[in-house]
Amino acid sequence: MIKTFTFSLLSVLAIFNAKAQELKTIDEIHSAYKNNSINAQQLTQNYIDRINKLNPHYNAVISLEPTAIAQAKTLDELAVKGTWAGPLHGIPVLLKDNIETKGTLPTTAGSLALKNNVTNNDAFVVKQLRNAGAIILGKANLSEWANFRSSYSSSGWSAVGGQTHNAHDVTRNPCGSSAGSAVAVALNFAPIALGTETDGSITCPASVNGVYAIKPSMGQVSRSGVVPLSSSQDSVGPMAHSLKDALLVLSVLQGEDSLDATTTGFELKTGNIKSKSSLIIGALPSDKFTVETQRLYAKQLQALQQAGHTVINVDITDNLDTLFADEYYILLYDFKAEINHYLANTPTQVAVKSLKALINFNIQNKKTEMPHFEQDILVQSQAIDLTNKQKYQETKERYRTLATTAIVNVYKNNKLDIVIAPTVSPAWKTDLVNGDNFNGSSSSLSAIAGTTHITLPVGKVSGLPVGLSIIANKEDEQAAYVYANIIDEVLSPGTKKPE
C-alpha cells in the first residue's frame, strides 16, 4: 500500500510539474491562478524544483531567494481575499546578480570579492517589481564584472557561478554578460528575468538563447542599486517568452528615481502609434554576420515583403571612425570612477574597497579568480586619469553625437518606420582558452546613443537561435514597440521559426 501510494503521489506530482511547465507567459500564469488550477506557492516551488534539477548542467542561477515561497504565500492570501497585487501578481522573476535585493542574498557581480556584499537594499527596479506583485526568485549568473575584466574572457563565466552554458547546446556560449538571465528564461526557470547591458549584454544573450528582450532607452529605467560599469551606457531590461510580457515588465520597471539623475529628464512619448498594414522597413547590411545568418536574414526580409511591407536595404553612411575607440575610453573612465564609488560604500564585511584593491585581490586569489583569463581591462581602467575631465566630456559628446546622428539619419534619409538587423550570429563554442568568438553585432549604436533596442527570437540556424534586432529611432520608443510586434507576428506565427 505504501509503495502504491508513493507511486500515485509521484505520478500526480509529475503531471502537475508538466502542466506547470506549460505555463510560460504572464497571461497563461494569471489564467491558471484565476481558474484555481495552480497557485503562486505551487508555481514558485515548481520553478525552484526545476532549477535544482537542471541548473547544475547550465550554471544559469547563482542563488535562490530563501523568502520566495513566503512571498508567494502572501500573494496567495491576497488573491483568496479577492485582491490582485498588481500587473505582475505572483510572477516569479530572476535578477542578474549585479542587482541588489533586500534580505540575506549577496550581490556579487560574479566576483568572490563581493561574496559578502549583502546590502539588504532593493534596487529601484526591484522595488518596482515588488510593488507590481512580482516574486523575487533569485539571482542569475553573469559574466564577472559585466564582462569588463579581460579582453579575452569567456562570456557567462564568473568565479562565483562558473561557466554558464547555452540553453540549446551546453557546448556553446550563452553570450554575455546577462548570460544566466537569458538561459534561465529559455529553460523556463522563471517566466521573467532582468539583465543589464552596457553594449550588447541584454540583446546578445537573449538572441543566442532564443528569448525576447528589451534594452531600454537611457533614463527610462533607473540603475540605482545596480553594480555599475558605465553610467554613460548601463541599462536594466527584461527578458521574457513574449514581446507582450517584456513590454509589460518594462512598463513596471520604468519611472523617475531621485538616485538616478537620467530618469528625471526622461519623457516617454505616448502618442497614438497605430498598427500599419504596410511598414517601410530599413534593413541594415548582414555581411558582418555568418553566411548562414545572412541567408536566414534574406528569408526574413522576403517574408516581410510577402506580408505587404516595404523593405529597403539601408546602410550607415556617417563617419564612425572614432566611435569605438571613444566608447572604450568612456567605459574605462566611467568604470574606474563608478566602481571605486560603489566599492567604497559596500558593507563593512566587504574587504575590497577600490579598483586597485580589486586588482590586488584577483592577483592574490589567482587560482579561483583567474584560472582561465586575467584582468587587463581592470588594469587599463585603473591607469585612466580621472582628473582629465575635459577630455572625458569632449569624448563623450563626440561619441554620443556620432551614434545618435547615425541612427537619426538612416531613419530620416530613407523615410523609415523602423530599422532592423540580425542581432548576432549563432552561439559559438565556449572557449576558455581563447575567449569569445563574436561574428557580428547590432548593439553598439543603440547602446552609445542610449536608444531602445529590442531583439525578437524569430529564426534559427542549424537549430540555434538567431535574434532579429529592432533598432528604435531617438525618442521614438512607442513606435518601436508597435512595429516590433507587427514584425514578430509575421516572422513568428505560432511557434514556427524560419530556419
C-alpha positions as CSV (number, residue, x, y, z in Angstrom):
1,M,0.0,0.0,0.0
2,I,2.8,2.4,0.9
3,K,4.5,1.7,-2.4
4,T,1.3,2.2,-4.4
5,F,0.5,5.5,-2.6
6,T,4.1,6.7,-3.2
7,F,3.9,5.8,-6.9
8,S,0.5,7.5,-7.2
9,L,1.7,10.7,-5.4
10,L,4.8,10.8,-7.7
11,S,2.6,10.4,-10.7
12,V,0.4,13.3,-9.6
13,L,3.4,15.5,-9.0
14,A,4.8,14.6,-12.4
15,I,1.6,15.6,-14.1
16,F,1.4,18.8,-12.0
17,N,5.0,19.7,-12.9
18,A,4.4,19.0,-16.6
19,K,1.3,21.3,-16.5
20,A,3.2,24.0,-14.6
21,Q,6.0,24.0,-17.2
22,E,3.4,24.6,-19.9
23,L,2.9,28.0,-18.3
24,K,5.3,30.5,-19.7
25,T,3.6,33.8,-20.3
26,I,2.2,36.1,-17.7
27,D,-1.3,35.7,-19.2
28,E,-1.1,31.9,-19.0
29,I,0.0,32.1,-15.4
30,H,-2.6,34.6,-14.4
31,S,-5.3,32.5,-16.2
32,A,-4.2,29.4,-14.2
33,Y,-4.3,31.4,-11.0
34,K,-7.8,32.7,-11.7
35,N,-9.2,29.2,-12.6
36,N,-7.5,27.8,-9.5
37,S,-5.5,25.2,-11.4
38,I,-2.4,26.4,-9.6
39,N,-1.4,29.0,-7.0
40,A,1.7,31.1,-6.6
41,Q,3.2,28.9,-4.0
42,Q,2.9,25.8,-6.1
43,L,4.2,27.5,-9.2
44,T,7.2,29.1,-7.3
45,Q,8.0,25.7,-5.8
46,N,7.9,24.2,-9.3
47,Y,10.4,26.7,-10.6
48,I,12.7,26.0,-7.6
49,D,12.5,22.3,-8.2
50,R,13.2,22.7,-11.9
51,I,16.2,24.9,-11.1
52,N,17.6,22.5,-8.5
53,K,17.2,19.7,-11.1
54,L,18.6,21.3,-14.2
55,N,20.8,24.2,-13.1
56,P,23.9,22.0,-12.3
57,H,24.0,21.3,-16.1
58,Y,23.7,25.0,-17.1
59,N,25.0,27.2,-14.2
60,A,22.4,29.8,-15.0
61,V,21.3,30.6,-11.4
62,I,23.8,31.6,-8.7
63,S,21.4,31.7,-5.7
64,L,17.7,31.2,-4.8
65,E,15.9,33.7,-2.6
66,P,15.0,32.0,0.6
67,T,11.8,34.0,1.0
68,A,10.4,33.2,-2.4
69,I,7.7,30.8,-1.1
70,A,6.8,33.2,1.7
71,Q,6.4,35.9,-0.9
72,A,4.1,33.6,-2.9
73,K,2.1,32.7,0.2
74,T,1.4,36.4,0.9
75,L,0.2,36.9,-2.6
76,D,-2.0,33.8,-2.5
77,E,-3.6,35.1,0.7
78,L,-4.3,38.4,-1.1
79,A,-5.9,36.5,-4.0
80,V,-8.1,34.5,-1.7
81,K,-9.5,37.8,-0.4
82,G,-10.1,39.0,-4.0
83,T,-7.1,41.3,-4.1
84,W,-4.7,41.4,-7.0
85,A,-1.4,42.8,-6.1
86,G,-0.6,44.3,-9.5
87,P,0.1,43.5,-13.1
88,L,2.9,41.0,-12.1
89,H,0.9,39.4,-9.3
90,G,2.6,36.1,-8.5
91,I,5.1,36.2,-11.3
92,P,8.5,34.8,-10.3
93,V,11.4,36.9,-11.5
94,L,15.2,36.1,-11.6
95,L,17.6,39.0,-11.3
96,K,21.1,39.3,-12.8
97,D,23.5,39.1,-9.8
98,N,24.6,42.7,-10.0
99,I,21.1,43.9,-8.9
100,E,20.7,44.4,-5.2
101,T,17.9,43.0,-3.1
102,K,16.8,43.2,0.5
103,G,17.4,40.1,2.6
104,T,20.3,37.8,3.0
105,L,21.5,37.2,-0.6
106,P,24.7,38.9,-1.6
107,T,25.1,40.9,-4.8
108,T,28.3,39.5,-6.2
109,A,28.7,40.7,-9.8
110,G,30.1,37.2,-10.1
111,S,33.2,38.1,-8.1
112,L,34.5,36.4,-5.0
113,A,35.5,39.9,-3.8
114,L,31.8,40.6,-3.3
115,K,30.7,37.2,-1.9
116,N,29.8,39.0,1.3
117,N,28.1,42.0,-0.3
118,V,24.8,41.7,1.5
119,T,23.5,45.3,1.1
120,N,19.9,44.5,2.3
121,N,18.8,47.1,-0.2
122,D,16.3,46.8,-3.0
123,A,17.5,48.3,-6.3
124,F,14.9,50.7,-7.7
125,V,13.8,48.1,-10.3
126,V,13.3,45.5,-7.5
127,K,11.1,47.9,-5.6
128,Q,9.1,48.4,-8.8
129,L,8.7,44.6,-9.3
130,R,7.6,44.1,-5.7
131,N,5.1,46.9,-6.0
132,A,3.6,45.2,-9.1
133,G,3.2,41.9,-7.3
134,A,6.2,40.0,-8.6
135,I,8.1,37.3,-6.6
136,I,11.8,37.7,-6.4
137,L,13.0,34.2,-7.1
138,G,16.8,34.5,-7.0
139,K,19.9,35.7,-8.8
140,A,21.2,34.7,-12.2
141,N,24.8,34.0,-13.2
142,L,26.6,36.6,-15.3
143,S,29.9,37.4,-16.9
144,E,32.0,38.6,-14.0
145,W,32.1,42.4,-13.6
146,A,29.6,42.5,-16.6
147,N,32.4,41.2,-18.9
148,F,34.6,44.1,-18.3
149,R,37.6,42.4,-16.8
150,S,39.6,40.7,-19.6
151,S,39.8,41.3,-23.4
152,Y,39.8,37.5,-24.0
153,S,37.2,36.4,-21.5
154,S,34.6,33.7,-22.0
155,S,31.1,35.3,-21.7
156,G,28.9,33.8,-19.0
157,W,31.9,32.9,-16.7
158,S,32.2,34.1,-13.2
159,A,34.3,33.0,-10.2
160,V,31.1,32.7,-8.2
161,G,28.9,30.9,-10.7
162,G,31.3,29.1,-13.0
163,Q,30.6,28.9,-16.8
164,T,27.0,29.4,-17.9
165,H,26.1,27.1,-20.8
166,N,23.8,27.9,-23.7
167,A,20.2,26.7,-23.3
168,H,20.2,25.0,-26.7
169,D,23.6,23.4,-26.7
170,V,25.7,23.1,-23.5
171,T,29.0,23.2,-25.5
172,R,28.1,26.6,-26.9
173,N,28.4,30.0,-25.3
174,P,25.4,31.9,-23.8
175,C,26.9,35.3,-24.7
176,G,27.3,38.0,-22.0
177,S,27.1,39.5,-19.7
178,S,23.4,38.7,-18.8
179,A,24.0,35.1,-19.7
180,G,22.3,33.5,-16.8
181,S,19.2,35.6,-17.2
182,A,18.7,34.6,-20.8
183,V,19.5,30.9,-20.2
184,A,17.1,30.8,-17.3
185,V,14.2,32.2,-19.3
186,A,14.9,29.9,-22.2
187,L,14.9,26.9,-19.8
188,N,11.8,28.2,-18.1
189,F,13.5,28.6,-14.7
190,A,11.3,31.7,-14.5
191,P,8.9,33.4,-16.8
192,I,10.8,36.7,-16.5
193,A,14.4,37.7,-15.8
194,L,16.2,41.0,-15.6
195,G,19.5,41.6,-17.3
196,T,21.8,44.6,-17.6
197,E,23.5,45.9,-20.7
198,T,26.4,48.3,-21.4
199,D,26.8,47.2,-25.0
200,G,25.0,44.0,-26.1
201,S,24.8,42.3,-22.7
202,I,21.0,42.0,-22.8
203,T,20.4,41.6,-26.5
204,C,23.2,39.2,-27.3
205,P,22.4,36.5,-24.7
206,A,18.7,36.9,-25.5
207,S,19.4,36.3,-29.2
208,V,21.6,33.2,-28.9
209,N,19.3,31.6,-26.3
210,G,16.1,32.4,-28.2
211,V,14.1,34.7,-25.9
212,Y,12.6,38.2,-26.2
213,A,14.4,41.1,-24.6
214,I,14.4,44.9,-24.5
215,K,17.4,47.2,-23.9
216,P,15.5,50.4,-22.8
217,S,16.4,54.0,-23.7
218,M,18.7,55.8,-21.4
219,G,16.8,57.3,-18.5
220,Q,13.8,55.0,-19.0
221,V,14.8,52.6,-16.2
222,S,16.8,53.5,-13.1
223,R,20.2,51.9,-12.4
224,S,20.4,52.7,-8.7
225,G,21.2,49.7,-6.6
226,V,23.0,48.0,-9.6
227,V,26.7,47.4,-9.6
228,P,27.9,49.9,-12.2
229,L,30.0,49.6,-15.3
230,S,29.3,52.9,-17.0
231,S,26.6,55.3,-16.2
232,S,27.0,56.6,-19.8
233,Q,25.6,53.3,-21.2
234,D,24.3,51.0,-18.5
235,S,20.7,49.9,-18.8
236,V,18.4,47.4,-17.0
237,G,15.9,45.5,-19.1
238,P,13.6,42.5,-19.2
239,M,13.8,39.1,-20.9
240,A,10.6,37.0,-21.4
241,H,8.8,34.4,-23.5
242,S,6.9,37.0,-25.4
243,L,7.2,40.6,-26.6
244,K,4.0,41.4,-24.7
245,D,5.5,40.2,-21.5
246,A,8.7,42.1,-22.0
247,L,6.8,45.3,-22.7
248,L,4.6,44.8,-19.6
249,V,7.6,44.3,-17.4
250,L,9.4,47.3,-18.9
251,S,6.3,49.4,-18.1
252,V,6.6,48.3,-14.5
253,L,10.4,49.0,-14.3
254,Q,10.4,52.5,-15.8
255,G,9.9,55.6,-13.7
256,E,11.6,58.5,-12.1
257,D,14.2,57.8,-9.4
258,S,15.9,60.5,-7.4
259,L,19.0,58.3,-7.2
260,D,19.5,58.2,-10.9
261,A,19.6,61.7,-12.5
262,T,19.0,60.4,-16.0
263,T,15.4,59.3,-15.1
264,T,14.4,62.8,-14.1
265,G,14.8,64.1,-17.7
266,F,13.3,61.1,-19.5
267,E,9.9,61.5,-21.1
268,L,8.3,58.6,-22.8
269,K,6.2,59.8,-25.8
270,T,2.8,58.3,-25.6
271,G,1.4,59.4,-28.9
272,N,-1.2,57.2,-30.6
273,I,1.0,54.9,-32.7
274,K,-1.3,52.8,-34.8
275,S,-0.6,49.4,-36.3
276,K,0.1,49.7,-40.1
277,S,-0.8,47.3,-42.8
278,S,2.5,48.2,-44.6
279,L,5.6,49.3,-42.8
280,I,8.6,50.9,-44.5
281,I,11.4,48.8,-43.0
282,G,15.1,49.7,-43.3
283,A,17.2,46.5,-43.4
284,L,20.8,47.1,-42.3
285,P,23.6,45.0,-44.0
286,S,24.3,41.5,-42.7
287,D,27.7,41.0,-44.3
288,K,29.5,41.0,-40.9
289,F,27.5,38.0,-39.7
290,T,28.0,34.3,-40.6
291,V,26.9,33.2,-44.1
292,E,24.1,31.1,-42.6
293,T,22.8,34.1,-40.7
294,Q,22.8,36.2,-43.9
295,R,20.7,33.5,-45.6
296,L,18.2,33.5,-42.7
297,Y,18.0,37.3,-42.8
298,A,17.3,37.2,-46.5
299,K,14.4,34.8,-45.9
300,Q,13.1,37.1,-43.2
301,L,13.2,40.1,-45.4
302,Q,11.4,38.1,-48.1
303,A,8.7,37.1,-45.6
304,L,8.2,40.7,-44.6
305,Q,7.8,41.7,-48.2
306,Q,5.4,38.9,-48.9
307,A,3.3,40.2,-45.9
308,G,2.9,43.5,-47.7
309,H,5.7,45.5,-46.1
310,T,8.3,47.6,-48.0
311,V,11.8,46.6,-47.2
312,I,14.7,49.0,-48.2
313,N,18.3,48.0,-47.9
314,V,20.0,50.8,-46.0
315,D,23.4,51.4,-44.5
316,I,25.0,53.7,-42.0
317,T,27.0,56.2,-44.2
318,D,28.1,58.5,-41.4
319,N,31.7,58.6,-40.5
320,L,32.1,56.5,-37.3
321,D,35.9,56.1,-37.4
322,T,36.4,57.3,-33.8
323,L,33.3,55.7,-32.3
324,F,34.6,52.5,-30.8
325,A,37.9,53.9,-29.5
326,D,35.9,56.7,-27.9
327,E,33.5,54.2,-26.4
328,Y,36.3,52.1,-24.9
329,Y,37.8,55.3,-23.3
330,I,34.5,56.3,-21.8
331,L,33.9,52.8,-20.4
332,L,37.3,52.7,-18.8
333,Y,36.9,56.1,-17.3
334,D,33.4,55.5,-16.0
335,F,34.2,52.1,-14.6
336,K,37.2,53.4,-12.6
337,A,35.2,56.3,-11.1
338,E,32.0,54.4,-10.5
339,I,33.3,51.1,-9.2
340,N,35.6,53.0,-6.8
341,H,32.5,54.8,-5.5
342,Y,30.4,51.6,-5.3
343,L,33.1,49.6,-3.6
344,A,33.8,52.3,-1.1
345,N,30.2,52.2,0.0
346,T,29.8,48.4,0.3
347,P,29.1,46.9,3.8
348,T,31.9,46.6,6.2
349,Q,32.2,42.8,5.6
350,V,33.4,43.5,2.1
351,A,37.2,44.0,2.3
352,V,37.8,45.2,-1.2
353,K,37.0,49.0,-1.3
354,S,38.6,50.2,-4.5
355,L,39.5,49.1,-8.1
356,K,43.2,49.0,-7.1
357,A,42.3,46.7,-4.2
358,L,40.1,44.6,-6.5
359,I,43.1,44.1,-8.9
360,N,45.3,43.0,-5.9
361,F,42.5,40.7,-4.7
362,N,42.4,38.9,-8.1
363,I,46.2,38.5,-8.0
364,Q,46.1,37.1,-4.5
365,N,43.3,34.7,-5.5
366,K,44.5,33.9,-8.9
367,K,43.6,30.2,-8.8
368,T,39.9,30.9,-8.2
369,E,39.5,34.3,-9.8
370,M,41.8,34.0,-12.8
371,P,42.0,30.3,-13.8
372,H,41.2,31.0,-17.5
373,F,41.8,34.7,-18.2
374,E,43.2,37.6,-16.4
375,Q,42.3,41.3,-15.9
376,D,43.9,43.5,-18.5
377,I,40.8,45.7,-18.7
378,L,40.8,46.4,-15.0
379,V,44.4,47.3,-15.2
380,Q,43.7,49.7,-18.1
381,S,40.8,51.3,-16.2
382,Q,43.0,51.8,-13.1
383,A,45.5,53.6,-15.3
384,I,42.9,56.2,-16.5
385,D,43.5,59.8,-15.3
386,L,40.2,60.8,-13.8
387,T,41.4,64.4,-13.5
388,N,41.3,64.9,-17.3
389,K,37.6,65.8,-17.2
390,Q,37.8,68.0,-20.3
391,K,39.0,65.0,-22.5
392,Y,36.2,62.9,-21.0
393,Q,33.5,65.4,-21.7
394,E,34.7,66.1,-25.2
395,T,35.0,62.4,-26.0
396,K,31.5,61.7,-24.5
397,E,29.9,64.5,-26.5
398,R,31.6,63.3,-29.7
399,Y,30.8,59.6,-29.5
400,R,27.2,60.1,-28.4
401,T,26.6,62.6,-31.2
402,L,28.1,60.3,-33.8
403,A,25.9,57.3,-32.7
404,T,22.7,59.3,-32.3
405,T,23.2,61.2,-35.6
406,A,23.8,57.9,-37.5
407,I,20.5,56.4,-36.2
408,V,18.5,59.6,-36.9
409,N,20.0,60.0,-40.4
410,V,19.2,56.5,-41.5
411,Y,15.6,57.0,-40.5
412,K,15.3,60.5,-41.9
413,N,17.2,59.9,-45.2
414,N,15.1,56.8,-46.1
415,K,11.8,57.9,-44.5
416,L,11.6,54.7,-42.5
417,D,9.1,53.4,-39.9
418,I,11.6,51.0,-38.3
419,V,15.2,49.7,-38.7
420,I,16.1,46.0,-38.4
421,A,19.2,43.9,-38.5
422,P,20.4,40.4,-37.2
423,T,21.2,40.8,-33.5
424,V,24.3,38.5,-33.5
425,S,25.3,35.3,-35.3
426,P,24.5,31.9,-33.6
427,A,26.3,30.9,-30.4
428,W,29.9,29.9,-30.8
429,K,31.6,27.0,-29.0
430,T,32.7,28.1,-25.5
431,D,36.4,28.5,-25.4
432,L,38.0,29.2,-22.0
433,V,41.5,29.4,-23.6
434,N,40.9,31.9,-26.4
435,G,37.8,33.6,-25.2
436,D,34.7,34.7,-27.2
437,N,34.3,34.4,-31.0
438,F,31.7,37.1,-32.0
439,N,30.6,37.2,-35.6
440,G,28.7,40.5,-36.0
441,S,26.7,42.5,-33.5
442,S,24.0,45.2,-33.9
443,S,24.1,46.5,-30.3
444,S,26.6,49.4,-30.3
445,L,24.8,52.3,-32.0
446,S,21.8,51.9,-29.7
447,A,24.0,51.4,-26.6
448,I,26.0,54.5,-27.3
449,A,23.1,56.7,-28.4
450,G,21.0,55.5,-25.5
451,T,18.1,54.4,-27.6
452,T,15.8,51.4,-27.4
453,H,17.0,48.1,-28.9
454,I,14.6,45.1,-29.0
455,T,15.6,41.5,-30.0
456,L,13.0,39.0,-31.3
457,P,13.6,35.2,-31.3
458,V,12.3,34.7,-34.8
459,G,14.8,32.4,-36.5
460,K,17.2,29.6,-36.2
461,V,20.4,28.4,-37.9
462,S,21.1,24.7,-37.6
463,G,18.8,24.6,-34.6
464,L,20.5,27.5,-32.9
465,P,18.5,30.8,-32.3
466,V,19.4,34.0,-34.1
467,G,17.5,37.1,-32.9
468,L,16.3,39.9,-35.1
469,S,17.1,43.4,-33.8
470,I,14.6,46.3,-33.8
471,I,16.6,49.5,-33.6
472,A,14.5,52.4,-32.5
473,N,14.8,56.0,-33.6
474,K,15.7,58.6,-31.0
475,E,12.8,59.4,-28.7
476,D,10.5,57.0,-30.6
477,E,10.2,54.1,-28.3
478,Q,6.5,53.6,-28.7
479,A,6.7,53.2,-32.5
480,A,9.4,50.6,-32.0
481,Y,7.2,48.6,-29.6
482,V,4.2,48.7,-32.1
483,Y,6.3,47.9,-35.2
484,A,8.3,45.2,-33.4
485,N,5.0,43.5,-32.6
486,I,4.0,43.7,-36.3
487,I,7.3,42.2,-37.4
488,D,7.1,39.5,-34.7
489,E,3.6,38.4,-35.9
490,V,4.9,38.0,-39.5
491,L,8.1,36.1,-38.6
492,S,6.9,34.1,-35.6
493,P,3.5,32.7,-36.4
494,G,2.6,30.4,-33.6
495,T,5.8,28.6,-32.6
496,K,7.2,28.0,-36.0
497,K,10.5,29.8,-36.7
498,P,12.2,30.4,-40.0
499,E,15.2,28.2,-40.4
